Amino acid sequence: MACQTYSLLILSALMIYSGWLGNCFKLPQLQTDIDKLKADFNSSNSDVAEGGPIFTDKLKTWTERNEKRIILSQILSIYLKMLEKSDKSKAHVKHISEELYTLKNSLHDGTEKMKYLMDLEKIQMGDLKVQRKAVNELFSVLQKLTESSSPPKTKRSQFQRRCRC
């Protein structure tokens, strides 16, 4: 039962953060297909509960909508890779895959951002030319960081500055 909840939670979160929840999506039909997929994978086995959930606990640390879109797009890619290795002749596997591909297409910006993050990891910081370029950009990077970390001004504080009562 917990497995059903986790699957439904992941899919619901993916749909909400992609803005796709109301667009031709039949959640009860998908739940039925997921139940059939669980039977295929024998997910009611007792070892499934060991170690806790794979994805849902990690989602708790992602708070902003754009952050969640990035992580959810990666989780969706993992599900699609898993389903590619499944028996696609089964109607429920085909239906779930189609729905997830449609959803993935609506999350394209999350995938692009994740690729960018992975590309950052590949930058050759041992290269002197790369280091010089990085040093030239350091002040701009720090400026952007301080701009994004400063708290936004509220209307109330603006009103208090104008009104000198």
Secondary structure as GFF3:
##gff-version 3
##sequence-region A 1 165
A	DSSP	alpha_helix	2	18	.	.	.	ID=ss1
A	DSSP	alpha_helix	27	41	.	.	.	ID=ss2
A	DSSP	three_ten_helix	46	49	.	.	.	ID=ss3
A	DSSP	alpha_helix	56	59	.	.	.	ID=ss4
A	DSSP	alpha_helix	65	84	.	.	.	ID=ss5
A	DSSP	alpha_helix	91	106	.	.	.	ID=ss6
A	DSSP	alpha_helix	108	121	.	.	.	ID=ss7
A	DSSP	alpha_helix	128	149	.	.	.	ID=ss8
A	DSSP	alpha_helix	155	162	.	.	.	ID=ss9
###
